[in-house]
């Protein structure tokens, strides 16, 4: 879902550049945590991938004096992620909204397949029964569009 954000247009605005930097920061954080979680199970692969990640100048570990990829050089000496360090990433509302977007996308892809429209990118209109659903679809139109392979997604209030 970050492809439209990371692939900058020909003449990117400052907002485009800021959104790309934020998306990449989130991606690198996820990769860093994910690799540290996987390291006990797959040490050689995670070590190799860890060294291929971009620099860790702004990571909390480096600020805390533990190290980073440049300083310590190995994932093996990095602390294993603890639950209390990832609590700030947990958002029940965001998870519920994403689950709703996934349900819409699944229904759209199934319908497209049954109608034989698998290769065409169409405009999509979502009829929302409540104002709450309208807000969710309107706020996540780009995400639904990417998952549904649609040109654009428009929310319609009943």
DRENDRENTOR-113454 format. One record per residue (C-alpha): residue number from 1; x, y, z. Coordinates in nm, 2 decimals. Example, Ala and Ser with C-alpha at 12.3 -4.5 7.8 and 13.67 -1.06 7.14 Angstrom:
! residues 2
+------+--------+--------+--------+
! mido !     c1 !     c2 !     c3 !
+------+--------+--------+--------+
!    1 !   1.23 !  -0.45 !   0.78 !
!    2 !   1.37 !  -0.11 !   0.71 !
+------+--------+--------+--------+
***
This chain:
! residues 158
+------+--------+--------+--------+
! mido !     c1 !     c2 !     c3 !
+------+--------+--------+--------+
!    1 !   0.00 !   0.00 !   0.00 !
!    2 !   0.30 !   0.23 !   0.02 !
!    3 !   0.38 !   0.21 !  -0.35 !
!    4 !   0.18 !   0.52 !  -0.45 !
!    5 !   0.35 !   0.71 !  -0.17 !
!    6 !   0.71 !   0.59 !  -0.23 !
!    7 !   0.69 !   0.63 !  -0.60 !
!    8 !   0.71 !   1.00 !  -0.63 !
!    9 !   0.55 !   1.18 !  -0.92 !
!   10 !   0.76 !   1.36 !  -1.18 !
!   11 !   0.75 !   1.70 !  -1.00 !
!   12 !   0.70 !   1.60 !  -0.63 !
!   13 !   0.58 !   1.86 !  -0.38 !
!   14 !   0.72 !   1.90 !  -0.03 !
!   15 !   0.42 !   1.72 !   0.10 !
!   16 !   0.50 !   1.42 !  -0.13 !
!   17 !   0.85 !   1.41 !  -0.01 !
!   18 !   0.75 !   1.43 !   0.36 !
!   19 !   0.49 !   1.15 !   0.31 !
!   20 !   0.76 !   0.94 !   0.14 !
!   21 !   1.01 !   0.99 !   0.42 !
!   22 !   0.74 !   0.90 !   0.68 !
!   23 !   0.64 !   0.59 !   0.49 !
!   24 !   1.00 !   0.48 !   0.46 !
!   25 !   1.07 !   0.54 !   0.83 !
!   26 !   0.77 !   0.32 !   0.92 !
!   27 !   0.89 !   0.05 !   0.68 !
!   28 !   1.24 !   0.05 !   0.82 !
!   29 !   1.10 !   0.04 !   1.18 !
!   30 !   0.89 !  -0.26 !   1.09 !
!   31 !   1.18 !  -0.44 !   0.91 !
!   32 !   1.41 !  -0.37 !   1.20 !
!   33 !   1.17 !  -0.51 !   1.46 !
!   34 !   1.07 !  -0.80 !   1.24 !
!   35 !   1.43 !  -0.90 !   1.17 !
!   36 !   1.51 !  -0.89 !   1.55 !
!   37 !   1.20 !  -1.10 !   1.62 !
!   38 !   1.30 !  -1.36 !   1.36 !
!   39 !   1.67 !  -1.37 !   1.45 !
!   40 !   1.66 !  -1.66 !   1.70 !
!   41 !   1.48 !  -1.87 !   1.44 !
!   42 !   1.67 !  -1.77 !   1.13 !
!   43 !   2.00 !  -1.62 !   1.24 !
!   44 !   2.20 !  -1.62 !   0.91 !
!   45 !   1.93 !  -1.48 !   0.69 !
!   46 !   1.83 !  -1.21 !   0.94 !
!   47 !   2.19 !  -1.10 !   0.99 !
!   48 !   2.24 !  -1.06 !   0.62 !
!   49 !   1.92 !  -0.87 !   0.57 !
!   50 !   1.99 !  -0.65 !   0.88 !
!   51 !   2.32 !  -0.54 !   0.72 !
!   52 !   2.14 !  -0.44 !   0.40 !
!   53 !   1.89 !  -0.21 !   0.58 !
!   54 !   1.97 !   0.17 !   0.54 !
!   55 !   2.15 !   0.35 !   0.82 !
!   56 !   2.02 !   0.35 !   1.18 !
!   57 !   2.11 !   0.71 !   1.27 !
!   58 !   1.77 !   0.79 !   1.42 !
!   59 !   1.69 !   0.46 !   1.60 !
!   60 !   1.61 !   0.47 !   1.97 !
!   61 !   1.88 !   0.20 !   2.03 !
!   62 !   2.15 !   0.43 !   1.90 !
!   63 !   2.02 !   0.72 !   2.11 !
!   64 !   2.02 !   0.50 !   2.41 !
!   65 !   2.38 !   0.41 !   2.35 !
!   66 !   2.32 !   0.04 !   2.27 !
!   67 !   2.45 !   0.07 !   1.92 !
!   68 !   2.31 !   0.05 !   1.57 !
!   69 !   2.42 !  -0.11 !   1.25 !
!   70 !   2.71 !   0.13 !   1.20 !
!   71 !   2.83 !   0.10 !   1.56 !
!   72 !   2.79 !  -0.26 !   1.66 !
!   73 !   2.77 !  -0.42 !   1.32 !
!   74 !   2.55 !  -0.72 !   1.42 !
!   75 !   2.19 !  -0.79 !   1.49 !
!   76 !   2.31 !  -1.05 !   1.74 !
!   77 !   2.39 !  -0.78 !   2.00 !
!   78 !   2.07 !  -0.58 !   1.95 !
!   79 !   1.81 !  -0.61 !   2.22 !
!   80 !   1.51 !  -0.84 !   2.15 !
!   81 !   1.19 !  -0.63 !   2.11 !
!   82 !   0.98 !  -0.62 !   2.42 !
!   83 !   0.61 !  -0.58 !   2.43 !
!   84 !   0.63 !  -0.25 !   2.62 !
!   85 !   0.85 !  -0.10 !   2.34 !
!   86 !   0.58 !  -0.17 !   2.08 !
!   87 !   0.27 !  -0.07 !   2.27 !
!   88 !   0.28 !   0.28 !   2.11 !
!   89 !   0.23 !   0.12 !   1.77 !
!   90 !  -0.09 !  -0.06 !   1.88 !
!   91 !  -0.42 !   0.11 !   1.76 !
!   92 !  -0.74 !  -0.09 !   1.79 !
!   93 !  -0.93 !   0.17 !   1.58 !
!   94 !  -0.67 !   0.16 !   1.30 !
!   95 !  -0.68 !  -0.22 !   1.31 !
!   96 !  -1.06 !  -0.22 !   1.29 !
!   97 !  -1.06 !   0.03 !   1.00 !
!   98 !  -0.80 !  -0.17 !   0.81 !
!   99 !  -0.99 !  -0.49 !   0.86 !
!  100 !  -1.30 !  -0.32 !   0.72 !
!  101 !  -1.10 !  -0.20 !   0.42 !
!  102 !  -0.97 !  -0.55 !   0.36 !
!  103 !  -1.33 !  -0.69 !   0.37 !
!  104 !  -1.43 !  -0.43 !   0.10 !
!  105 !  -1.13 !  -0.51 !  -0.11 !
!  106 !  -1.19 !  -0.89 !  -0.08 !
!  107 !  -1.56 !  -0.84 !  -0.19 !
!  108 !  -1.45 !  -0.62 !  -0.48 !
!  109 !  -1.18 !  -0.86 !  -0.60 !
!  110 !  -1.43 !  -1.15 !  -0.58 !
!  111 !  -1.69 !  -0.96 !  -0.78 !
!  112 !  -1.43 !  -0.85 !  -1.04 !
!  113 !  -1.32 !  -1.21 !  -1.08 !
!  114 !  -1.67 !  -1.34 !  -1.12 !
!  115 !  -1.75 !  -1.08 !  -1.38 !
!  116 !  -1.42 !  -1.13 !  -1.57 !
!  117 !  -1.29 !  -0.78 !  -1.50 !
!  118 !  -0.95 !  -0.88 !  -1.36 !
!  119 !  -0.73 !  -0.68 !  -1.59 !
!  120 !  -0.92 !  -0.35 !  -1.59 !
!  121 !  -0.87 !  -0.07 !  -1.34 !
!  122 !  -1.22 !   0.08 !  -1.29 !
!  123 !  -1.35 !   0.36 !  -1.08 !
!  124 !  -1.52 !   0.23 !  -0.76 !
!  125 !  -1.81 !   0.37 !  -0.57 !
!  126 !  -1.88 !   0.25 !  -0.22 !
!  127 !  -2.23 !   0.30 !  -0.08 !
!  128 !  -2.21 !   0.35 !   0.30 !
!  129 !  -2.50 !   0.27 !   0.53 !
!  130 !  -2.38 !   0.49 !   0.82 !
!  131 !  -2.19 !   0.82 !   0.86 !
!  132 !  -1.92 !   0.63 !   1.04 !
!  133 !  -1.86 !   0.39 !   0.75 !
!  134 !  -1.86 !   0.69 !   0.51 !
!  135 !  -1.58 !   0.85 !   0.71 !
!  136 !  -1.38 !   0.53 !   0.71 !
!  137 !  -1.41 !   0.47 !   0.34 !
!  138 !  -1.35 !   0.84 !   0.26 !
!  139 !  -1.04 !   0.85 !   0.48 !
!  140 !  -0.90 !   0.52 !   0.34 !
!  141 !  -1.00 !   0.55 !  -0.03 !
!  142 !  -0.65 !   0.53 !  -0.16 !
!  143 !  -0.58 !   0.21 !   0.05 !
!  144 !  -0.90 !   0.05 !  -0.07 !
!  145 !  -0.81 !   0.14 !  -0.43 !
!  146 !  -0.46 !  -0.01 !  -0.41 !
!  147 !  -0.59 !  -0.33 !  -0.25 !
!  148 !  -0.89 !  -0.35 !  -0.50 !
!  149 !  -0.69 !  -0.25 !  -0.80 !
!  150 !  -0.92 !   0.05 !  -0.87 !
!  151 !  -0.85 !   0.39 !  -1.03 !
!  152 !  -1.02 !   0.58 !  -0.76 !
!  153 !  -1.26 !   0.51 !  -0.48 !
!  154 !  -1.55 !   0.74 !  -0.39 !
!  155 !  -1.76 !   0.70 !  -0.08 !
!  156 !  -2.14 !   0.76 !  -0.13 !
!  157 !  -2.37 !   0.84 !   0.16 !
!  158 !  -2.71 !   0.68 !   0.16 !
+------+--------+--------+--------+
***
